[in-house]
Structures are given as C-alpha cells and as structure tokens.
C-alpha cells in the first residue's frame, strides 16, 4: 500500500491515507477490512466515492471514473490517477475522466492527486473490478498547527538539499545514480525549539533512477527528521515509469540491479512470510529482547571522570567532596570506564529459529495477520552486507550476512497481503540493514517479478 520508511537512531518510517465513503451494501468483508486499515492512517477522509457500479458484462480488470471539484462539481483536468507502488497510472482528460486497464490481480491503493487539492486514496481488490467511480476533490488546507504553536524558519534546497537526499533517496550504490529533476519544488521548514526538519512539495517529486531504470513520481505527504531522537520519517505514493525500454545493454544492467534490490528487501521478506517460505528464500528469524543496561545507568549516576563525588569513610564521619578519580582504586575506575563504554541496552537473542506459522496469528480474507512481542532479528543469508553500509555506520569489520531488526511501535497487528504490502505501515519499525537500504533509490513496484533466482553467497564461502 503506502511505502513507509521509519528510521530510529539512523534506522527508517512513514504514513498517510484518506479513506472513502462507499455505498454500504456493496461492500465485501475484505473491502471492509481494507477501508478499516485505510482509516488507521492520518489524512482525514476527503475522498468521496459517489458511484460504485460493478459492470458485470465486462471481463477486463479496469477502473474508470471522473474527478471533479467538491466546491463546484467542475471536472479537474490533468489530475494524476495511479495505483501506488506500480507502473499503472494516467491523467484525467478535459472532462475529468480517466481509465486504467489490465490491472494485474491483487490488492492495491488507487491514488488521486492534483495540485491544490487533498490527496485521496481508494483501497480496492481486483475481485471487485471492473469499477466506475466518481471522486469529489477537496481543496487542500495546509496544516498551520505547528507553525502557530512553534515558530519555524523556512529555508531552501541550498541549506537542506543534501540532508534530504541522504534520508529520502539514501546512501546506497543505487542512490549515486539517482537525480531529483525538480529540486526547486521541495521546501523545508526547521523548528528550532523541537529540533525538527520538515520537507514538503506541492508537486510530485520526479526522481530519475538510472541504477534501476525507473522514473519515479513520488507524491510526498509527509517528511520529518527529528534530531532530538535521531529518527527520520517520510510517507508518500509512488508511480513507476520505465526508462527507455529499447536499449538492451541497459536492460540487462537494470535487470541485474533490480534483482539485487529485490532479494533481501522488506518486500521480499513479507512475501516469503506470507507464503510460509522463510527458510527457502534465505531468511533466519529469531526473537530478540532488548532491556536497558541497568548497571550502566547505576555507574553513570555515581561516576563521571573529571567530576566530584561525596564520600564518607564510615557512617559517623563527616562526608567530603573529592575528585571522582581520587576516591576510587585503579581497578574500580577501570571497571566504571568499561561499563560506561557499553551500549545503553542489552540484547538477548532466542535460540529457536521462528517459522511463519509462529508469527502469523490469523487471516482475514486475503490478508495474513502478523504479531510478535519485543523484536524480530532477521538475517538474510543469501547475500552479504554492502561495504557502503559498514562505512555509513563506521563499522571496521568484514561484511557478514544482512541483518535487520523490526518491532511493532504500538503493539498492533499488521496485515500482510500476497504482494508484500503491509498495513498500517507506520506500525512496523526497521533498524540496521533495512534502515540503511530501504530508501527510495531501492524501491521496486509491488508487481515486480525477479528475472533470475537469488544468488546464494553461502555457496561461495
């Protein structure tokens, strides 16, 4: 559905969707679930589906419709209508009409956007096709709440462009071959008090990805870097377009790069989980429990090199204030320094390798429901880490298998469908390798099918 990137302490996040008002007696159970899921996102429901007519005499998987302004019912020409995270899309004609045909089987979000209007989303299943819809677009009202409550500084690309590229496009090898074609449309607002950076754009961001052979139109709904907690979050809707398909040399290069981006990705993992093929696809999943390092917290309170502490030789003697180092033996001081050099948290890993059956807690229609406590420690064992990942985290070691962590932010069930989408996307946080790799430069369409089997690095070791 919605591509999400969540990042904590250098790791990724995103969100946003509006839902639709639909004639109630035409809803199926599965569509009800989709609309419920869509309603969990943060954009209010400005999308109004006024006409829902199954054209039973037609066999093709088609969506037709008309886009008009809610205020005066006039058609809106040039609106973008596309199925997010795919290459299926179009623009409305002069009379506001559109048609998308030959939609592959699956569950998708139809995105309707136009400059000056709220972005609207309609979740659908191809079992309901063909459809004819009418959408009334509400004028966009920019949220001024943060501006009123907290003063901010509006700045441009020269100040924040590189920061945006690093966190949105990424710092992977693919990112080096990406270029944003309309940088001037992206604006930034910095909130000094809360130490946050927000980016926004009225126009879709046009990204040329020469590494994977796509032009990506990204409708950015939200982007924020929170420097206080060292987290990055962004959300939006993507339309993929192929770059020149006729150049065979480039096609072979793109096929190789796309397969590399696909295998080991979060989308690949979710598909393997959905199909109960974690081991076959190269994944090893264990539980991980993270607890605070209580000894480090204790030492931090009583020992700070260069500071002073209050000591007493016995219960009756008056206390004295002396340099911290003077009150400790060398062994004690060395111990405290060792403890302070440890991580703030202690991670404990389960011995048992988890199966999909132990993680999937139920099924609703075409969705499988994922739930787990604490963290999942996920290792992809068919490929090694990229050297760029080690450089980014300043890790001076040889590459090993790709390892990522995920956890549920609000301990809610996550619904997964067969194409690897999961909902609500802002519930699932990623850390480590996926945090670095899962940026826009590595994204693929939901209907992507690999050209070759995954190479298995274990056969070369």
C-alpha positions as CSV (number, residue, x, y, z in Angstrom):
1,X,0.0,0.0,0.0
2,X,1.9,3.0,1.2
3,X,5.7,2.9,1.2
4,X,6.9,3.6,4.6
5,X,10.3,4.4,5.8
6,X,10.9,4.6,9.5
7,X,14.3,5.3,11.0
8,X,15.4,5.4,14.6
9,X,18.9,6.2,15.6
10,X,19.9,6.1,12.0
11,X,17.4,3.4,11.1
12,X,13.8,4.2,8.7
13,X,9.3,5.5,8.9
14,X,6.2,6.9,7.1
15,X,2.3,7.3,6.9
16,X,-0.8,8.9,5.4
17,X,-4.0,7.9,3.7
18,X,-7.6,9.1,3.3
19,X,-10.5,6.6,3.1
20,X,-13.7,6.6,1.2
21,X,-17.4,6.7,1.8
22,X,-18.9,3.8,-0.2
23,X,-22.4,2.6,-0.6
24,X,-22.5,0.2,2.4
25,X,-24.5,-2.7,0.9
26,X,-21.9,-3.1,-1.9
27,X,-19.0,-3.8,0.5
28,X,-17.5,-7.2,0.8
29,X,-15.9,-8.4,4.1
30,X,-12.4,-8.0,2.5
31,X,-13.1,-4.5,1.3
32,X,-14.4,-3.6,4.8
33,X,-11.1,-4.7,6.2
34,X,-9.3,-2.6,3.6
35,X,-11.3,0.5,4.4
36,X,-10.7,-0.1,8.2
37,X,-7.0,-0.3,7.6
38,X,-7.0,2.8,5.4
39,X,-8.9,4.6,8.2
40,X,-6.0,4.0,10.6
41,X,-3.8,6.4,8.7
42,X,-3.6,10.1,9.4
43,X,-5.0,12.1,6.5
44,X,-8.8,12.8,7.0
45,X,-11.4,11.4,4.6
46,X,-11.8,13.9,1.8
47,X,-12.2,11.1,-0.8
48,X,-15.9,10.6,-1.6
49,X,-16.9,7.7,-3.8
50,X,-20.3,8.7,-5.1
51,X,-20.9,6.0,-7.7
52,X,-19.9,2.3,-7.4
53,X,-21.3,0.3,-10.3
54,X,-19.9,-3.2,-11.0
55,X,-20.1,-3.6,-14.8
56,X,-20.7,-7.3,-14.7
57,X,-20.9,-7.5,-18.5
58,X,-17.3,-6.6,-18.8
59,X,-14.5,-9.0,-18.2
60,X,-11.4,-6.8,-18.2
61,X,-9.8,-5.6,-14.9
62,X,-10.5,-1.9,-15.4
63,X,-11.2,1.2,-13.3
64,X,-13.0,4.1,-14.9
65,X,-14.1,7.3,-13.3
66,X,-14.4,11.1,-13.2
67,X,-12.7,13.6,-11.0
68,X,-14.5,16.8,-10.0
69,X,-14.0,19.6,-7.6
70,X,-16.2,19.3,-4.5
71,X,-16.9,23.0,-4.3
72,X,-18.5,23.5,-7.8
73,X,-18.6,20.0,-9.3
74,X,-16.4,21.1,-12.2
75,X,-14.1,18.5,-13.8
76,X,-10.4,18.6,-12.9
77,X,-8.3,18.0,-15.9
78,X,-4.7,16.8,-15.5
79,X,-5.2,15.1,-12.2
80,X,-2.8,12.1,-11.5
81,X,-4.6,8.8,-11.0
82,X,-2.4,5.8,-10.4
83,X,-2.0,2.6,-8.4
84,X,0.6,3.3,-5.9
85,X,3.9,1.4,-6.0
86,X,3.1,0.1,-9.5
87,X,3.6,1.4,-13.1
88,X,-0.2,1.7,-13.7
89,X,-1.4,5.3,-13.9
90,X,-2.8,8.0,-16.1
91,X,-4.0,11.7,-16.0
92,X,-7.6,12.9,-16.3
93,X,-8.8,14.4,-19.6
94,X,-10.5,17.7,-20.1
95,X,-13.8,16.4,-18.8
96,X,-12.1,14.9,-15.7
97,X,-12.4,11.3,-16.9
98,X,-9.8,8.5,-16.6
99,X,-9.4,4.8,-17.3
100,X,-6.8,2.3,-16.1
101,X,-6.9,-1.1,-17.7
102,X,-5.2,-4.5,-17.5
103,X,-4.6,-4.3,-13.7
104,X,-2.9,-7.4,-12.5
105,X,-4.6,-9.5,-9.8
106,X,-4.0,-8.2,-6.2
107,X,-5.0,-5.6,-3.6
108,X,-3.9,-2.0,-4.2
109,X,-4.4,1.7,-3.4
110,X,-5.7,4.0,-6.1
111,X,-4.3,7.4,-5.6
112,X,-5.9,10.6,-6.9
113,X,-3.9,13.8,-6.6
114,X,-4.0,17.3,-8.1
115,X,-2.1,20.4,-7.2
116,X,-4.1,22.4,-4.7
117,X,-6.3,19.5,-3.6
118,X,-6.0,16.9,-0.9
119,X,-4.5,13.6,-2.0
120,X,-7.2,10.8,-2.0
121,X,-6.9,7.1,-1.6
122,X,-9.2,4.3,-2.5
123,X,-8.3,0.7,-1.4
124,X,-9.6,-2.0,-3.8
125,X,-9.2,-5.6,-4.7
126,X,-9.2,-6.7,-8.3
127,X,-12.0,-9.1,-7.4
128,X,-14.2,-6.0,-7.4
129,X,-13.2,-5.0,-10.9
130,X,-14.4,-3.5,-13.2
131,X,-15.4,-0.4,-11.3
132,X,-16.7,3.0,-12.2
133,X,-16.1,5.8,-9.6
134,X,-16.7,9.5,-9.2
135,X,-14.4,11.4,-6.9
136,X,-15.0,14.9,-5.4
137,X,-11.7,16.6,-4.5
138,X,-11.5,18.9,-1.5
139,X,-9.2,22.0,-1.6
140,X,-6.0,21.4,0.3
141,X,-5.7,23.4,3.5
142,X,-2.1,23.4,4.7
143,X,-1.8,22.5,8.4
144,X,-0.7,25.5,10.3
145,X,-0.9,24.0,13.8
146,X,2.9,23.5,14.2
147,X,3.5,27.0,12.7
148,X,1.3,28.6,15.3
149,X,2.4,26.6,18.3
150,X,6.1,26.6,17.4
151,X,8.0,29.2,15.4
152,X,9.9,27.9,12.5
153,X,12.3,29.0,9.7
154,X,11.5,28.3,6.1
155,X,14.6,27.5,4.1
156,X,15.5,26.1,0.7
157,X,17.5,23.4,-1.2
158,X,20.9,25.0,-0.7
159,X,20.6,24.7,3.1
160,X,18.9,21.3,3.4
161,X,19.2,19.6,0.0
162,X,22.0,17.1,0.9
163,X,20.3,16.2,4.2
164,X,17.1,15.4,2.2
165,X,18.8,13.3,-0.4
166,X,20.7,11.3,2.2
167,X,17.5,10.5,4.2
168,X,15.0,10.2,1.3
169,X,16.9,8.8,-1.7
170,X,19.5,7.1,0.5
171,X,23.2,6.5,0.5
172,X,23.3,3.1,-1.2
173,X,25.1,2.4,-4.5
174,X,21.8,2.9,-6.3
175,X,21.4,6.4,-4.8
176,X,24.5,7.6,-6.6
177,X,22.7,7.1,-9.9
178,X,19.5,8.9,-8.8
179,X,18.7,12.5,-9.5
180,X,15.7,14.6,-8.5
181,X,14.6,16.6,-11.5
182,X,12.5,19.2,-9.7
183,X,14.6,20.1,-6.6
184,X,13.1,23.7,-6.5
185,X,9.6,22.3,-5.7
186,X,10.8,20.9,-2.4
187,X,10.7,23.3,0.5
188,X,11.9,23.0,4.1
189,X,10.8,24.2,7.5
190,X,13.1,24.0,10.5
191,X,11.6,24.0,14.0
192,X,14.4,25.2,16.3
193,X,12.7,24.5,19.6
194,X,11.9,20.9,18.9
195,X,14.9,20.4,16.6
196,X,12.9,19.1,13.7
197,X,13.2,19.4,10.0
198,X,10.0,19.1,7.8
199,X,10.0,18.9,4.0
200,X,7.0,19.3,1.7
201,X,6.2,19.7,-2.0
202,X,3.0,20.7,-3.8
203,X,4.2,18.9,-6.9
204,X,5.1,15.2,-7.2
205,X,8.9,14.7,-6.7
206,X,10.3,13.4,-10.0
207,X,13.2,11.0,-9.4
208,X,15.3,9.6,-12.2
209,X,16.8,6.3,-11.0
210,X,19.3,5.2,-13.6
211,X,20.5,2.3,-11.5
212,X,17.1,0.5,-11.7
213,X,15.8,2.1,-14.9
214,X,12.8,3.9,-13.5
215,X,11.3,7.4,-13.4
216,X,9.5,7.6,-10.0
217,X,6.8,10.2,-9.4
218,X,6.6,10.5,-5.6
219,X,3.6,12.3,-4.1
220,X,5.2,13.3,-0.8
221,X,2.7,13.5,2.0
222,X,5.0,13.8,5.0
223,X,8.7,14.1,5.7
224,X,10.3,14.8,9.1
225,X,13.7,14.4,10.6
226,X,13.7,14.6,14.4
227,X,17.2,15.4,15.6
228,X,16.3,15.0,19.2
229,X,15.6,11.3,18.9
230,X,17.7,10.8,15.8
231,X,14.8,9.5,13.7
232,X,13.6,10.0,10.1
233,X,10.1,9.5,8.8
234,X,8.5,10.0,5.4
235,X,5.4,8.8,3.5
236,X,4.1,9.2,0.0
237,X,2.7,7.4,-3.0
238,X,4.8,6.2,-6.0
239,X,4.2,5.7,-9.7
240,X,6.9,3.9,-11.6
241,X,7.7,4.5,-15.2
242,X,10.2,2.6,-17.3
243,X,13.1,4.5,-18.7
244,X,13.8,3.8,-22.4
245,X,13.0,0.1,-22.9
246,X,14.7,-0.3,-26.2
247,X,18.3,-0.2,-25.1
248,X,19.2,-3.9,-24.5
249,X,22.5,-3.3,-22.8
250,X,20.9,-1.1,-20.2
251,X,18.0,-3.5,-19.8
252,X,20.4,-6.3,-18.8
253,X,22.1,-4.0,-16.3
254,X,18.7,-2.9,-14.9
255,X,17.5,-6.5,-14.6
256,X,20.6,-7.4,-12.5
257,X,20.3,-4.3,-10.3
258,X,16.6,-4.8,-9.8
259,X,17.0,-8.4,-8.7
260,X,19.8,-7.3,-6.3
261,X,17.4,-4.7,-4.8
262,X,14.6,-7.2,-4.6
263,X,16.3,-10.2,-2.9
264,X,16.7,-9.5,0.8
265,X,14.3,-6.5,0.7
266,X,11.5,-6.0,3.1
267,X,9.0,-6.7,0.3
268,X,10.8,-10.0,-0.4
269,X,10.7,-10.9,3.3
270,X,7.0,-10.1,3.6
271,X,6.2,-12.2,0.5
272,X,8.2,-15.1,2.0
273,X,6.4,-14.7,5.3
274,X,3.0,-14.7,3.6
275,X,3.8,-17.8,1.6
276,X,5.5,-19.6,4.5
277,X,8.8,-19.9,2.7
278,X,11.2,-18.1,5.0
279,X,13.9,-20.8,5.0
280,X,13.6,-21.5,1.3
281,X,14.0,-17.8,0.5
282,X,17.1,-17.5,2.7
283,X,15.7,-15.9,5.9
284,X,16.5,-16.8,9.5
285,X,14.2,-15.2,12.1
286,X,14.8,-15.2,15.9
287,X,13.2,-13.3,18.7
288,X,15.2,-10.6,20.4
289,X,14.6,-9.0,23.8
290,X,16.1,-5.5,24.4
291,X,16.4,-4.4,28.0
292,X,18.1,-1.3,29.5
293,X,21.6,-1.7,30.8
294,X,20.9,-1.1,34.5
295,X,24.5,-1.4,35.6
296,X,25.5,1.4,33.1
297,X,22.7,3.6,34.4
298,X,23.9,3.0,38.0
299,X,27.5,3.7,37.2
300,X,26.6,6.8,35.2
301,X,25.0,8.3,38.3
302,X,28.0,7.8,40.6
303,X,31.0,8.1,38.3
304,X,31.9,10.8,35.9
305,X,35.6,11.3,35.0
306,X,36.6,14.8,36.0
307,X,33.6,15.3,38.3
308,X,33.3,15.4,42.1
309,X,31.5,13.0,44.4
310,X,30.6,13.0,48.1
311,X,32.2,10.2,50.1
312,X,32.3,9.1,53.8
313,X,34.8,6.7,55.4
314,X,32.2,5.4,57.8
315,X,28.7,6.0,59.0
316,X,29.8,8.6,61.7
317,X,32.5,10.6,59.8
318,X,31.5,13.8,58.0
319,X,31.3,13.4,54.3
320,X,33.8,15.0,51.9
321,X,33.7,16.2,48.3
322,X,36.7,15.0,46.3
323,X,37.6,14.4,42.7
324,X,35.9,11.3,41.4
325,X,39.1,9.6,40.4
326,X,40.7,10.2,43.8
327,X,38.0,8.3,45.6
328,X,38.5,5.1,43.6
329,X,41.1,2.4,43.2
330,X,42.5,1.9,39.8
331,X,40.6,-1.3,39.4
332,X,37.3,0.4,40.3
333,X,37.9,3.3,37.9
334,X,38.8,0.9,35.1
335,X,35.6,-1.1,35.8
336,X,33.5,2.0,35.7
337,X,35.0,3.1,32.4
338,X,34.4,-0.3,30.9
339,X,30.8,-0.2,31.9
340,X,30.3,3.3,30.5
341,X,31.7,2.2,27.2
342,X,29.0,-0.5,26.9
343,X,25.8,0.0,24.9
344,X,22.8,1.6,26.7
345,X,20.7,-1.6,26.1
346,X,21.4,-5.3,26.4
347,X,20.1,-7.5,23.6
348,X,19.3,-11.2,24.2
349,X,18.7,-13.5,21.2
350,X,16.4,-16.5,21.2
351,X,17.9,-19.9,20.2
352,X,14.9,-21.0,18.3
353,X,14.5,-20.2,14.6
354,X,11.0,-19.0,14.1
355,X,8.6,-20.2,11.3
356,X,6.0,-18.2,9.6
357,X,3.3,-20.2,11.4
358,X,4.6,-18.9,14.7
359,X,4.4,-15.3,13.6
360,X,1.1,-15.3,11.7
361,X,-1.7,-15.1,14.2
362,X,-4.7,-15.2,11.9
363,X,-6.2,-14.4,8.4
364,X,-8.8,-12.0,7.2
365,X,-9.8,-12.5,3.6
366,X,-6.6,-12.2,1.6
367,X,-4.6,-10.7,4.5
368,X,-2.5,-12.6,6.9
369,X,-2.0,-11.0,10.3
370,X,1.4,-10.6,11.8
371,X,2.0,-10.1,15.5
372,X,5.0,-10.5,17.8
373,X,6.4,-9.2,21.1
374,X,9.7,-7.4,21.6
375,X,11.9,-7.5,18.4
376,X,12.4,-9.8,15.4
377,X,16.1,-10.3,14.5
378,X,16.0,-11.1,10.7
379,X,19.1,-12.4,8.9
380,X,19.2,-12.8,5.1
381,X,21.7,-15.5,4.5
382,X,22.0,-15.4,0.7
383,X,23.8,-12.1,0.4
384,X,26.5,-10.1,2.4
385,X,26.2,-6.6,3.6
386,X,27.2,-3.8,1.2
387,X,30.5,-2.1,2.1
388,X,28.7,1.2,2.0
389,X,26.6,0.0,4.9
390,X,29.7,-0.6,7.0
391,X,31.1,2.8,6.1
392,X,27.9,4.5,7.0
393,X,27.9,3.0,10.5
394,X,31.7,3.3,10.8
395,X,32.0,-0.5,11.4
396,X,35.5,-1.7,10.8
397,X,34.9,-5.3,10.1
398,X,34.4,-7.7,7.2
399,X,30.9,-7.9,5.7
400,X,28.6,-10.6,7.1
401,X,25.0,-11.6,6.3
402,X,22.5,-8.9,6.1
403,X,20.8,-8.4,9.5
404,X,17.8,-6.3,10.3
405,X,15.6,-5.7,13.3
406,X,11.9,-4.9,13.3
407,X,9.4,-4.1,16.1
408,X,5.8,-3.0,16.4
409,X,5.6,0.6,17.6
410,X,2.1,0.4,19.2
411,X,1.9,-3.4,19.6
412,X,-0.8,-3.6,16.9
413,X,-1.4,-6.5,14.5
414,X,0.0,-5.8,11.0
415,X,-1.9,-7.1,7.9
416,X,0.2,-8.5,5.1
417,X,-1.0,-9.2,1.6
418,X,0.4,-11.5,-1.1
419,X,2.4,-8.8,-2.9
420,X,4.4,-7.9,0.2
421,X,2.4,-4.8,1.3
422,X,1.7,-4.4,5.0
423,X,-0.8,-2.2,6.9
424,X,-0.6,0.1,8.8
425,X,2.9,0.8,7.6
426,X,3.8,3.2,10.4
427,X,3.3,0.4,12.9
428,X,6.4,-1.5,11.7
429,X,9.8,0.0,12.5
430,X,13.0,-1.2,10.9
431,X,16.6,-1.0,12.1
432,X,20.1,-1.8,11.0
433,X,20.4,-3.1,7.4
434,X,16.8,-2.3,6.2
435,X,17.1,1.1,7.8
436,X,20.0,1.9,5.5
437,X,18.9,0.1,2.4
438,X,15.1,0.7,2.2
439,X,15.1,4.2,0.8
440,X,13.5,5.4,-2.4
441,X,16.6,4.6,-4.5
442,X,16.0,0.8,-3.8
443,X,12.2,0.6,-4.1
444,X,10.5,-1.6,-6.7
445,X,6.9,-1.9,-8.0
446,X,4.7,-4.2,-6.0
447,X,4.1,-6.3,-9.0
448,X,7.9,-6.8,-9.6
449,X,8.9,-10.3,-10.5
450,X,12.7,-11.2,-10.4
451,X,14.4,-12.2,-13.7
452,X,16.6,-14.9,-12.1
453,X,16.8,-16.9,-8.9
454,X,18.6,-15.3,-6.0
455,X,22.3,-16.0,-5.9
456,X,23.4,-17.7,-2.7
457,X,26.6,-16.3,-1.3
458,X,26.9,-19.3,1.0
459,X,27.9,-21.5,-1.9
460,X,30.9,-19.3,-2.4
461,X,32.1,-19.2,1.2
